[in-house]
Amino acid sequence: MLKNLFMNSMKIPVPVPLQTMTQVLDWIENTLVKDGQVLTKVILNGQDVFENNANKNCEDIIFDEKSVLSVRIESPRDLAIQLLESINKLARGMFAHLKPVAVKCWQGGQSSLPLREKLNEIYADITLCIELVEHLCGIVDPTHIEAAPVQGISILLQKAIDRYRKCIDSGDLQNSARVLLNQFEPLLEELMKESENLQMQVFASPLSDQTGSLLLVK
């Protein structure tokens, strides 16, 4: 039976006998997760349950008295703020490196291995940024106008990254540089500003509604 349960780093007493992961998750959802909150992480003995047991039925995970289960429960507001912070930090980091990489593209004849690696790193970072915005859109009510700029920038980044991928794959350094400077740079600069603006709106927002989306102040 589970004896060691931690919620948001705080130890929680377990007053009922819980032997399987299914029983534990049901009890947590019904007892500890309040309206407007979401169970975001489940760590068993230092391992992420959902990452390491993707093909295993939760009912098959059995606890003993030495098992240590840590869960994280957050509100949509908390999640949105964390996502916006990550988006802003990632955009700032990429923005600072675009010009140096673009200059190397213009100066280079053939694409060297270090330069190709740097171009692929930018591609991966832009892709991650788009994924973070998509995740954000599942939390923030998309019908409110405050969320529109960030979503619009993400759509434009997706269009630009498709062209960028073709340039990288064909070894077209000059057009890679054009995408970096003419598309990614202004879009990331705008994303930094709009993510900060949206974060301020999230701070001022009311609690989430029954759909789990965060309501923004009009």
C-alpha positions as CSV (number, residue, x, y, z in Angstrom):
1,M,0.0,0.0,0.0
2,L,1.1,3.5,-0.7
3,K,2.4,5.4,2.3
4,N,4.7,8.1,0.9
5,L,2.7,10.6,-1.2
6,F,3.9,14.1,-2.0
7,M,1.8,16.8,-3.7
8,N,3.7,19.9,-4.9
9,S,6.6,18.8,-2.7
10,M,4.4,18.6,0.4
11,K,3.8,15.2,2.1
12,I,0.2,14.2,2.1
13,P,-1.3,11.6,4.5
14,V,-3.0,8.7,2.8
15,P,-5.9,7.6,5.0
16,V,-7.2,4.9,2.8
17,P,-5.5,1.7,1.5
18,L,-4.3,2.3,-2.1
19,Q,-2.4,-0.5,-3.8
20,T,-2.5,0.3,-7.6
21,M,-1.8,3.4,-9.6
22,T,-5.4,3.4,-10.9
23,Q,-6.7,3.5,-7.3
24,V,-4.2,6.3,-6.4
25,L,-5.0,8.5,-9.4
26,D,-8.7,8.1,-8.9
27,W,-8.3,9.1,-5.2
28,I,-6.1,12.1,-6.0
29,E,-8.5,13.3,-8.7
30,N,-11.5,13.0,-6.4
31,T,-9.9,14.2,-3.2
32,L,-6.9,16.5,-3.9
33,V,-7.6,18.1,-7.3
34,K,-9.9,21.1,-6.9
35,D,-12.1,22.7,-9.6
36,G,-10.0,24.4,-12.1
37,Q,-6.8,22.5,-11.3
38,V,-5.0,19.9,-13.4
39,L,-2.8,16.9,-12.4
40,T,0.3,17.6,-14.5
41,K,3.0,15.2,-13.3
42,V,3.2,11.8,-11.6
43,I,6.7,10.6,-10.4
44,L,7.1,7.2,-8.9
45,N,10.4,6.5,-7.2
46,G,12.1,9.2,-9.3
47,Q,10.7,8.1,-12.6
48,D,7.9,9.8,-14.7
49,V,5.1,7.3,-14.7
50,F,3.5,8.3,-18.0
51,E,6.9,8.6,-19.9
52,N,8.2,5.3,-18.6
53,N,5.0,3.3,-18.7
54,A,3.4,4.4,-21.9
55,N,2.4,0.8,-22.9
56,K,1.7,-0.4,-19.4
57,N,-1.7,-0.4,-17.7
58,C,-1.7,1.8,-14.6
59,E,-3.6,-1.0,-12.8
60,D,-0.4,-3.2,-13.2
61,I,1.7,-0.7,-11.2
62,I,1.6,-2.0,-7.6
63,F,2.8,0.0,-4.6
64,D,4.6,-1.2,-1.5
65,E,5.4,0.6,1.7
66,K,8.7,1.9,0.3
67,S,7.1,3.4,-2.8
68,V,7.4,7.2,-3.1
69,L,4.9,8.9,-5.3
70,S,5.2,12.6,-6.1
71,V,2.5,14.5,-8.0
72,R,2.1,18.0,-9.2
73,I,-1.2,19.7,-9.3
74,E,-1.5,23.1,-10.9
75,S,-4.2,25.6,-12.0
76,P,-4.7,26.7,-15.6
77,R,-3.3,30.1,-14.5
78,D,-0.1,28.5,-13.2
79,L,0.3,26.5,-16.4
80,A,-0.3,29.5,-18.6
81,I,2.2,31.6,-16.8
82,Q,4.9,28.9,-16.9
83,L,4.3,28.4,-20.6
84,L,4.5,32.1,-21.4
85,E,7.7,32.4,-19.4
86,S,9.1,29.5,-21.3
87,I,8.0,31.0,-24.7
88,N,9.4,34.4,-23.8
89,K,12.8,33.0,-22.6
90,L,13.1,30.7,-25.6
91,A,12.3,33.6,-28.0
92,R,14.9,35.8,-26.4
93,G,17.5,33.2,-26.5
94,M,16.9,32.5,-30.2
95,F,16.7,36.2,-31.1
96,A,20.1,36.9,-29.7
97,H,21.7,34.2,-31.9
98,L,20.0,34.8,-35.2
99,K,22.2,37.5,-36.6
100,P,25.6,35.8,-36.0
101,V,24.3,32.6,-37.6
102,A,22.9,34.6,-40.6
103,V,26.3,36.3,-41.1
104,K,28.0,32.9,-41.2
105,C,25.5,31.8,-43.7
106,W,26.3,34.8,-46.0
107,Q,30.0,34.3,-45.6
108,G,30.1,30.6,-46.1
109,G,30.4,28.8,-49.4
110,Q,29.5,25.3,-48.5
111,S,27.7,24.4,-45.3
112,S,30.1,23.2,-42.7
113,L,29.1,20.7,-40.0
114,P,29.1,23.2,-37.1
115,L,27.0,25.6,-39.1
116,R,24.5,22.9,-40.1
117,E,24.3,21.9,-36.5
118,K,23.5,25.5,-35.5
119,L,20.9,25.8,-38.2
120,N,19.2,22.6,-37.0
121,E,19.3,23.8,-33.4
122,I,17.4,26.9,-34.5
123,Y,14.9,24.7,-36.3
124,A,14.4,22.6,-33.2
125,D,14.0,25.7,-31.0
126,I,11.4,27.3,-33.3
127,T,9.5,24.0,-33.4
128,L,9.5,23.8,-29.6
129,C,8.3,27.4,-29.5
130,I,5.4,26.6,-31.8
131,E,4.5,23.5,-29.7
132,L,4.5,25.6,-26.5
133,V,2.1,28.0,-28.1
134,E,-0.1,25.1,-29.2
135,H,-0.1,23.9,-25.6
136,L,-0.9,27.4,-24.4
137,C,-3.9,27.5,-26.7
138,G,-5.4,24.5,-25.0
139,I,-5.3,26.4,-21.7
140,V,-6.1,30.0,-22.6
141,D,-9.6,30.5,-24.1
142,P,-8.9,31.2,-27.8
143,T,-12.1,33.2,-28.2
144,H,-10.6,36.2,-26.4
145,I,-8.7,38.8,-28.4
146,E,-5.8,39.0,-25.9
147,A,-4.6,35.5,-27.0
148,A,-4.8,36.2,-30.7
149,P,-1.4,37.9,-31.3
150,V,0.6,35.0,-29.8
151,Q,-1.5,32.5,-31.8
152,G,-1.1,34.5,-35.0
153,I,2.7,34.7,-34.6
154,S,2.9,31.0,-34.1
155,I,1.0,30.4,-37.4
156,L,3.5,32.7,-39.2
157,L,6.4,30.9,-37.6
158,Q,5.1,27.6,-38.8
159,K,4.9,28.9,-42.4
160,A,8.4,30.3,-42.1
161,I,9.9,27.2,-40.6
162,D,8.6,25.1,-43.5
163,R,10.5,27.3,-45.9
164,Y,13.5,27.2,-43.6
165,R,13.6,23.4,-43.5
166,K,13.7,23.3,-47.3
167,C,16.6,25.7,-47.3
168,I,18.6,23.7,-44.8
169,D,17.9,20.4,-46.6
170,S,19.0,21.8,-49.9
171,G,22.1,23.5,-48.4
172,D,20.8,27.0,-49.5
173,L,22.7,29.1,-47.0
174,Q,21.7,32.5,-48.4
175,N,18.0,31.8,-48.3
176,S,18.5,30.3,-44.9
177,A,20.0,33.6,-43.8
178,R,17.0,35.5,-45.4
179,V,14.5,33.4,-43.4
180,L,16.5,34.0,-40.2
181,L,16.7,37.8,-40.6
182,N,13.5,38.7,-42.5
183,Q,11.1,36.2,-40.9
184,F,12.3,34.7,-37.7
185,E,13.9,37.8,-36.2
186,P,10.8,40.1,-36.5
187,L,8.4,37.4,-35.5
188,L,10.5,36.5,-32.4
189,E,10.8,40.1,-31.4
190,E,7.0,40.4,-31.7
191,L,6.5,37.2,-29.8
192,M,8.6,38.5,-26.9
193,K,6.4,41.6,-26.6
194,E,3.1,39.8,-27.0
195,S,4.0,36.9,-24.6
196,E,4.7,39.5,-21.9
197,N,1.4,41.3,-22.6
198,L,-0.5,38.1,-22.5
199,Q,1.2,37.1,-19.2
200,M,-0.1,40.3,-17.7
201,Q,-3.6,39.5,-18.8
202,V,-3.3,36.0,-17.3
203,F,-2.2,37.5,-14.0
204,A,-5.4,39.6,-14.0
205,S,-7.7,36.8,-15.2
206,P,-10.5,35.2,-13.2
207,L,-10.6,31.5,-12.3
208,S,-11.0,28.9,-15.1
209,D,-14.5,28.0,-16.2
210,Q,-15.9,24.4,-16.3
211,T,-14.2,23.7,-19.6
212,G,-10.8,24.1,-17.9
213,S,-9.8,27.0,-20.2
214,L,-8.5,30.1,-18.6
215,L,-10.8,33.1,-18.9
216,L,-9.2,36.4,-19.9
217,V,-10.4,39.8,-19.0
218,K,-11.9,41.6,-22.0
